[in-house]
């Protein structure tokens, strides 16, 4: 998929930088992670909208379920993200920083699930941790038995221009 060219105008009308990394994990790891997710399906819980003040469920904003206990996959995924972080930070032209924490969870989006447009970091509440680099990793059974699921990234400061990134299995999408 190609990105629309940035139109002339203010700096705030630019498409956000992002990188799509296919073949993020070895095939056998993807299969094992899928088996892990399916084997722990009963442990997934409704997702919240990420407020520091407590767990807030808002089905008008977000409908999905998540599992934060990742077992043996947590150290492997953390190491993979930390390994990629310096190159992603440089490639996305971010101010250099040393990652101090990696947040990980499995999120399942079943039939009718969604997460409305949002900024993927804390913007109104003080926090000891600020999310600077985000990633969405797609994995699912093949062939894909669902429609939808694209990650929509909006042009900065706009609501009408965006790019949809399709949920291709074993693909990481990273963005500031």
N, C-alpha and C positions, 0 to 999 in steps of 0.2 A: 504494500500500500504506500502510495506516495503522499507526502504532506502538501497541503495547499501552500503556495508561495505567500510569504508575508506581504501584506499590502502596505503601501506607503502610508505614513501617518505617524501618530505618536508611538513612543516606545511601548506604551501600555497596550497597544493593539497587536502585539506579537503572539504567535502561537508559543505555548510553553515548550521549553526544551524537554526532550525525552529520548530514551533509547530503548529499542526493542532487541532483546537478546534471545534468539532462538537456541534450542538445544542447551538450555541452562544446566540441566542435570543429566548424568548418564541414564540411558534408557532403563536399566535395571533398578535404579534409584527411584525413577518416576513410578514404575510398577509397584515397588515396595511402599512408596508413600501413598499411592492410591489404595492399596490393600490396607494400610494402616488407617486411613481416613474412613474407609468403609467398615473396618472392624471396630471403630470407635464412634460410629454414627450416633449411637444412643447418648453419647456424652457431649455432643454439640449443644450449645445453649444459644438463645436469641441474642443477637448482637445489639450493642448499645451505640450511642452516638458520640462516645468518647469524651465526656465531660469529666473534669478533674473533681468536681464536687460530689460525685457519686455516679452510680450506674443508672443511666436514663435510657429507657426503651422508648422509642418514638417510631411507631409503625407508619407514620406519614412521611418519615425521612429515610428510614432504613428497615428493610426486611431481609434477613439472612440469618444464618446461625454460624457459630464459631467454636473452635476448640483451641485452647491455648496450651494444653499439655501435649507436647509433640514427641515425647519419649526420646528414642535414640536419634531422631531426626533434628532435634534442636541444635546440638553442637555442630552437626554437619552443615546445616543451613546457615547457622551463624558464621561459621568459618568461611563458607562460600561467599556470603555477603561482605564480610570484612576483606576478603581477598579482592573482590571486585571494586570495593568502595573508592580507592584512590583513582583508578581509571575512570570510573563513572563521574566522580567529582570533577576531574579535569575535563572529560569529554562534554559534560553538561555546563562547563564554564562557571562552576560554582566557586565561591571563595573557599580556598583550601581549609580543611579542618580534619581533626583526628576523631573518627567515630568512637564514642565511648559506650554505646549501647545499641543493640539490635532488637527491635520489637518483632516478634513472629507470632502468627496465629493462622490456623487453617479456617477459611471462611467458605461456607457452602451457600451458593445461590441456587435454590431450587426454583420450581415453577412459580412465576410471579414475583420473585425476589428482586430487590433493587437497592441502590443507595443513591439518593438524590444528590444533586450538585452540592459540593462542599469544598472547603479548603482543607487540605490534608495535614494540618498542624494546628496546635493550640493557638488561638488568636485573641482570646479575651480573658483568659485566666492564667495567673502566674504558675509556672511549672519548673521543677528542677531539671526537666528534660524537654528539649525542643526538638521536634522531628524536623530534620533538614533535608534528608533524602528519603524518598518513598519508593516502594516497589510493589508491584502486583505480579504474582507468579501464577500462571495458568497451568493446570493439569486436570485431566478428565479422561474418562473412558474413550477409547477410539473404536469405531468411528464416533464422532460427536453426535450425541442423540438429543441435542437441544438447539434452539435458535436463540439469538440474543447473546447477552453477556459481554458485550463490548465495553471497554473502558473509554469513556468520553473525556477528553481533555479540551477545555475551553481556552480560547484566546484570552490573554490577560486583559482584564477590564472590559470584556465584551460578553454578550450572551448569545449572539447569533453565529459566531464562527467557532468551529470546533473540529477536532479530528477524532474519529472512532478507531480504536485499536481492537481488532478481533481477538477473541480468546483462543489462540492457537496453543495446542497442548505443548507443554514443556518450554514455555516462553516466559521470560521475565520482562516486564516493562518498568523502567526506572525513570523517575522525574524528581525535580526539586520540590 
